[in-house]
Every structure is written in structure tokens, then in C-alpha cells.
Amino acid sequence: MRLVENPLIVKGLAMSDDIQTAIDEAVKAHDVMLFMKGTPHFPQCGFSSTVVQILDVIGADYTATN
């Protein structure tokens, strides 16, 4: 893997331009965008489950991606 100068660095690994573009487009297209493990109907971790429950309780209109 080639590391490049990139403002979005996760655990020392730079994200590709394609990934950065996809994230940027998703965030701009939706008021609330949840990046999670699993789906809102079947979350795959406790954090994702908690966030989905909170968003559902407050009636937020959100989009999620696994």
C-alpha cells in the first residue's frame, strides 16, 4: 500500500481518493449519515446498536451504510 499526504488518516493508513470521494458525496447528500457495522435492522456492534436506537427514539431521518 502506498501512503499519500491525506487529511483523512485512520490508524496511520491513508484513505484512497475513491473512498474519500464516496464518503464526501454520502455526507453531502444526507443530513444525517451513519457509518456503522451492520444495518439499522441488524447492527453488528454495541456502538452501532446504541446509535441506531438513539436516532430511532428521537425520530431522526437518517441514512446508514455498513
C-alpha positions as CSV (number, residue, x, y, z in Angstrom):
1,M,0.0,0.0,0.0
2,R,1.3,3.4,-0.9
3,L,0.7,6.2,1.7
4,V,0.0,9.6,0.4
5,E,-0.5,13.0,2.1
6,N,-4.1,12.9,3.1
7,P,-6.1,14.8,5.7
8,L,-8.2,11.7,6.4
9,I,-5.8,9.3,8.1
10,V,-7.1,6.3,10.1
11,K,-4.7,4.4,12.2
12,G,-1.7,5.6,10.1
13,L,-3.2,4.4,6.8
14,A,-4.3,7.0,4.2
15,M,-7.7,6.5,2.6
16,S,-7.8,6.3,-1.2
17,D,-9.2,9.2,-3.2
18,D,-12.1,7.0,-4.3
19,I,-13.0,6.2,-0.7
20,Q,-12.7,9.9,0.3
21,T,-14.9,10.9,-2.6
22,A,-17.6,8.3,-1.7
23,I,-17.6,9.5,1.9
24,D,-17.8,13.1,0.9
25,E,-20.7,12.5,-1.5
26,A,-22.6,10.5,1.1
27,V,-22.2,13.1,3.8
28,K,-23.2,15.9,1.5
29,A,-26.3,14.0,0.1
30,H,-27.8,13.3,3.6
31,D,-28.5,15.5,6.6
32,V,-27.6,12.5,8.9
33,M,-25.3,9.8,7.6
34,L,-24.5,6.9,9.9
35,F,-21.4,4.8,9.0
36,M,-21.9,1.6,11.0
37,K,-21.2,-2.1,11.4
38,G,-24.2,-3.9,10.1
39,T,-27.6,-2.4,9.2
40,P,-30.1,-0.4,11.3
41,H,-32.3,-3.6,11.4
42,F,-29.3,-5.8,12.4
43,P,-26.4,-3.8,13.9
44,Q,-23.2,-5.8,14.4
45,C,-21.7,-4.0,17.4
46,G,-22.9,-2.3,20.6
47,F,-22.0,1.2,19.4
48,S,-23.9,0.9,16.2
49,S,-26.9,-0.6,18.0
50,T,-26.9,2.3,20.5
51,V,-26.6,5.0,17.9
52,V,-29.5,3.4,15.9
53,Q,-31.6,3.3,19.0
54,I,-30.9,6.9,19.8
55,L,-31.7,8.0,16.2
56,D,-34.9,6.0,16.2
57,V,-36.1,7.3,19.5
58,I,-35.6,10.9,18.5
59,G,-37.3,10.3,15.2
60,A,-34.3,11.3,13.1
61,D,-34.4,10.9,9.4
62,Y,-31.1,9.2,8.7
63,T,-29.3,7.1,6.1
64,A,-27.0,4.3,7.1
65,T,-24.2,2.3,5.4
66,N,-22.4,-0.8,6.5
